[in-house]
Amino acid sequence: MDRPIIVYVSGNNASGKTTFGKAIARALQWTHLPEERFNLSYLDDLFVAERRWSFEAQMHFLTHKVATVRRATSLRTNALIDRSPYEDSEVFAEHFYFAGGMDDRAIESYRRAAAQFLADLPEPDLIIYCEAPLETLEKRVASRGRQYEERYPAGHLAELQVRYDAWLNQIAKKYPGRLVTINTAEHNFAEGGSSVVQVASRELICHLIRVWHLTNGTNRIQLGLFPEADLIKTAEIRSVPPCGLRDYLSVEPLCSEPKMIQLWTGREMASPAESPTKKKRRAYIAAPFTNRATVGSPYSANEEEFMLPGLSPARRVPHGKITDRAYRQWLEDLERIAKAAGFITTLPHRDVNKWGDRTIDSAVAARECTRQVLRSDVVVAMPSTSYGVHYEVGIAAGAGIPIILLTDDLEQLSFLMKGMSSVGRTIIIAFRDLEELRLRLTQALSVVKK
């Protein structure tokens, strides 16, 4: 059965997809979908606790997009759809898996479900990829003031772009001749006026005619929706191509070489170090901060260790700075062991507040450390009597994240920490020196990787 044309408008966050899609849809009198957005609360939750919400959020986004495509096929008008379901499954879900938001079991379940959903969808008639420099994307995101975008981790857009570059080459092979691009930094559809939209509309129709001839009409778009016009003739095909707005588009500009919307010609792949082909396991290194810091605490180290939370609510304790080079070296030694075992690392003392040089309040520290724990594959912790480390270990245990507890004296472990070996996947390592720690921690990390 014939169906209307489906064109996907693709691209990274803030690439101008929605602005472009709505402008062209108005000009061509097509439908722009989705008319209703997905549940935005998932985005608020996702960037706070990726490991908790990634699978559920990505399934929600995918099913919403599949429903949108099915609605488009039931309409009697052509549609431009904001982002394709292929991006949901092959760019974003894979990104959150590689970033640690989903484990192997979750991504396998997602991939199986996505394969079933996508198999029932019609092939795209055209995919328009909106591109802009990374700096432009970051400026657009910063200017939009969306709360969930403020929670993007550092490098989020850059990591997505690496995955997009790989996806574009794959999708071009899967659907030859159906991937085109437009540079939204050079062509501003928010401010460009009707002339920019008019040219883009002409070129879009030109590409659709080319694709129709390329596929010998097998994409089965609904020719009855268009006035008869034999705008392009070839030796092989002389039937009516799918072309609308006959009075709006003249033959000569339509058949000239498109300048604004161009056929995809391939892109240089990321370097092997950047290429997202293998999941990067992440280790979070949890260790005392405040009772190792200098400056700012109104309590002595011993008083602070045993001060009950809430005992003196009127007194605020600054986080201070870690100036002890030996302690910094010790933490970085742990990091080197984890990296040698094949993990990327998060060392919050350095990565969250720069050893104390970056002043942050307790809410920011709690939120960021929680998010980093929940996107990790293992937490390597030296709990001592640190409230913060006990919290981080508890978050990991609740999320089912493997935990490796380190101590140079088992008797120094708190009552609760001594019992953690009975909870989930927790390994307790007692060590006498750095060499023994290196050996035993490497062995424990190899178990986690399996």
N, C-alpha and C positions, 0 to 999 in steps of 0.2 A: 504494500500500500504506500502511495506517495505521502510525503510529509513536508511540513514547512522547513525552511533553512534554519540550521542551528550554527551560530558563530560564537566561539568562546573568546572572551577577552581575558588574557592571562597576564601574569606579572607579579613581581615581588610586592611587598607591602609599600604603599605610597607611590606606586609606579604610575598612577593616573588611570587605572583601569575603569573605575566607576565613572569618572568625569568623561573619559573618552566614550565609553559604552553608551551612556545616557545621551550624549550629544549626537552620536551617529544614529541611535535609535529614533530620536526625535526627527532628525533630517529624513530618514528613510521611512518613517512611520512604521517602525517595527516595535516589538515589545522588548523592554529591557527587564531581565530577570536576575536575581530573585526580587519579587515585589516586597517580600517580607524577609528581614534578616534572621539569621540563626540566633539562638539564645546567647546574648552577649555576656551573660554572667560566667559562661565557661572561660572566656578570655581573662576575666578578672581573677578567676581561681587558678587558671593554668599557669600563669607566670609567678604565682606565689608558691604553688606546690606541683611542679611538673610531674613528678613520679606518681602522685595521687590522681591527677586529673588527665594526663595525656591520652590514655586509651579511651576513656569515656568521652572526652572532648572531641578527639579526632573521629570517633564513630558518629557523634552527633553532627559534626560538620559534613562528613561524607553522606550520611543518609539525607540530610537537608539538601545537599547539592543534587543527589540522585533524584529526589522528589521534584526538584526544580527542573531538571532535564526532562523528566517524564511529563511534567506539566507543559513544557515547551512543545513536545511532540504532539500533544493533544490539541494545541491551539491551531487556529486557521490563519495565523499571522506568523511571520518570520521573527526570530528571537536572537538577541545578543545576550549572552549569559556571562555574568561577572564571575570569572575564574572557573576553570574546568574541574570536574571531579578527578581527572588524572593528576592535577596538581595537589589536590587534597590527599590523595593516596600515595603519590610517588615523590612528592616534594616535602610536604609538611609532616605527614605521619612518619616518614623515614627520618626527617630531621630530628623529631623529638625522640625517636628510637636511638639514633646515634648520639644524641645529646644526653641520654640517660633517663629520659622521661618514661620510656617503656622498656621492659625487659624482653628477653628472647621469646618467652611464652606469649606475652601480650602482642608483640608485633606479628608473630606467626598467626595468631587468631585474627588480627586486623587484616593481614594480607589475604587470608582465605575469604573473609567476608567481602573485602573490596573486590576481589576477583569475580565473585558471584554477582555483585551489583553492577560492575562495569560491563560484564559480558552481555547484559540485557539492554544496554544503551546503544543507540545508533551511532555510527561513526561521525565525527565532526565534519562539517562541510568546510570549515576554515577555523584556524586558531590564530588570533592576533596577539602577539606578545608585545606588551608595552614595556619599553626599557628606558632607563635613565641612569646616570652615574650614581654610584653609591653615596657620594656626598650629597647629591640632590635628594635621594630617598631619605637620608638621615635628617636633612633640614626640613623636609615636608613632615616627617613624623614629629619632629620637635615642635613644629608650628601648629599642629592639629590639636594638641592639648588633650588627647584621649588618655584617660587614667591608666588603662591596661597597657598602652604603649610606653608609658613612663616606666613600666616594670620590665621592659625588654632587657635581658642580660647584655653585657658588653659584647659587641661583635655579632649580635643576633641577625641583623640584616645581611652582614657580610657572609655569614655561614649559610643563610638561605640562598644568597646569590651563587655561591659555589655549587649548591645542589641544583639550582635552576639552570646553570650553565650545562651541567651534565644531562639534566632532563631534556633540555631543548634539543640537543643532538640526538637523544633517543627518540623523542616524539617526531622529529623530522624524518627519521628512518621508518618509523611505524606508519606515518601518514605522509608519504612523499608529496611535495608540492603544496601541502595544505597549511604550512606554518609560515606566517609573514610577521614582520616586525614594524613597529613605529616608535620613534624616539620622542617621548613626551617631554623631554627637556628642551628639545628644539622646536616642537610644535605644541603650543600651549592651548589646550581645548577649553580651559577655564576662561581664558582671556582672548583667545585667538579670533573670535567672531565667526560669522557665518561663512566667510570665504575659506577658512581653514577646514571647517566641517564639510563644506561642499566638495572640496578637493578630495578629502579623505573618503567621503561617501562614494564618489565616482570610482576611486581606486579600489575600494572594497568590492564593489560590484564587478569591476574588471577582474579581480582575483577570483571571484566566485565563478565567473564564466570560464576562466582558464582552468580551474579545478574541474568544472563540469565536463569540459572537453577532455581533460587529462584522464578522467575516470570513465569516459564514454557514457556518461549519464548514469552510471551504476549507483551513485549515491542517492538516487531516487528522490531528489527534492521535488516539491510539488509545482510542476511547471504551470499548472492551471492558475496559479496565483498571479502570474505575470502576463502583461500584454505581449502579444507575439512580436518578436523583433529578432531578425537574423543579423545580429551585430558583428559576429565573428564567424567566418566560414573557413573550414579546413577541407582538405581532400577527403578525409576519412568521415567527417561528421558534418552534416548540413541541416541538422534538426534545430529546433528552437532552443537556445541556451536560456538558463534561468536569469532573467534580468528584469528588474522592476524600475519604476519611475522613468518611463520612456520619455516623457515630456521634460523631465528634470535633467536628464543626462544626455549630452550630445555624443554622437558616435566618435568623433575625432579624439577628444580628450579621453574618452573611455578606452580607446584602443591603443593609446600611446603608452610608453613605458612608465609604470608607476614610479613616482619620485618620493612620495611621503610614506606610503605603506609598501615595504619592500619584501621580496621573497627571502626567506631565511637561507643563508649560504654557509652556515656552520660557525662554530666558535672554538677557539683554542681551549683545550681542557685545562683544568687546574693542575698544578704540580702534584706529584704523588703525595707530598706531605699534606696538601690541602684537599686532595680528592676524597670525597666521602664514600669510600668503598668498603670500609671496615669499621665496625663499631669501636669507639674509643671508650674503654672502661675508665671510670672516674673514681678516684680515692679522695675522700674528705679527711683532712687531718685535724682532729679535735684535741686541744690541749689547753691548760689554764692560761688565762690572759691577765685578769685583774690582779691576782696575787703575785704575778711576776712583773707587773708594770711599776714604773716609778711615776711620781708626781700625781697629785690630785686626790688620792684616797685619804679620808679623814681617819681611817682605822689603820692599825698596824697589821702586818701580814697575818699574824696569828688571830687577831680579833676578827679580821675580815673572813678568814676561813670558817669560823664558827658562828658568825653573825647570822641569825635566822632571817629569811626573807620577810620583809614587812615589819621588822622589829623597830626600825626607826624610819618611818615613811617620809618624814620631813627632810631627811638628809639625803641628798643626791650624790652618788659616787661617780666622778668622771672615770672614764676608762683608762686614763693615763697613757704612758708610752712604754714600749718594750725596748729598753736601751741595752739590756744584757746581751752582749754579742755571743757569749757561749750558749745562751738559751736559743737565740735565733739560729745559730749554727746547728744546734741539736734538732730543731724543727726542720731545717732544710736538709739535714741528713736523712730524716724520715722520708722527706719528699723524694730525695734521690733514690732511696730504696724502692719506693713505690713506682717511680718512673722506670727504673731498671727492670721492674717486673712487668712493664708494659702498660702502666696506668698513666693517664693525665691526672693532675692533682688540683685540689683547691686547698690552699693554706689560708684560712680566714684571717689570721693575725696580720698577714701581709696583703692578701687579696681584697679583703673587705675594708680595713681601715689603715692600711699602710704602716703597720707596727705602732699605730697610735697617732701617726702624723696627720691622718685624716680624722677630724673630730666628727663623730656621729652620735646621735642620741640613742637611747636604749631601744626605741621602737624600730629604728632603721637597722640596728645591729641584729635584733631578734628576727626581723622579717627576712633580712638577707641571709643570715646563717641558716635559718629554717629552709629557705628556698634552695640553698646550696647543698644542704644535707639531703633533701628530697630528690635532687637530680643526680645523686651519687650512686655508685654501684657497691661501695664499701666505705665504712667509716672506721678509720684507724684512730683510736682514742687513748689518751693518757688521762684518765679521769681524776686521779688524786682526790682532792676534796673540792674540786671546782664545781660550782653550781651550773655554770654554763655548759661544761662538758657532760655533766649528768643529763641536762636537758637535751643536748644533741644526741646522746646515746639513746635516750628515750624516744625521740622522734624517729630515729633509724629503726629501733625495735618495733615501733608501732607500724612503720611502713614496710616491714619485712626486709629491710636492707641489711646485708651481712655486716657484722661488727667484729673488729679485732681490738681487744683491750690490752694495753701495754702497761707493765709495772715492773719496777726493779725491786719491789717488796710486796708480796701478796698480802701481808698484814696491813699495808697502807691502803688497800682497796676498801671502799665503803662496804657496809653490810649488803646493800643492794647490788653493787657491782660484783661481789663475790658470787652471787647467784645467777648472773647473766648467762653463764654457760648453759643453763637449762632453758633459755629463752631464744627461740629461733635459731639463726645461724651465727652464733657468737663463739669466738675463739679467744681464750685468755692466754697471753704470753708473758711469762716471768723471765727476766733476763738479768745477766750480771754485768755485761759490757756491750759496747756497740757492735762488736763482731758477732756475738751470740744473737743480738737483736736482728742484725742484718740477715743472718741465716734463717732464723725462725720466722721472721716477718715475710721474707721472700717465699718460704714454703706455704705460709698461710695465705698469701695473696694468690699463689698458684692454685690453691684449692678454690678460692673465690672465683677465679676466672673460669673454672670448669663449670 
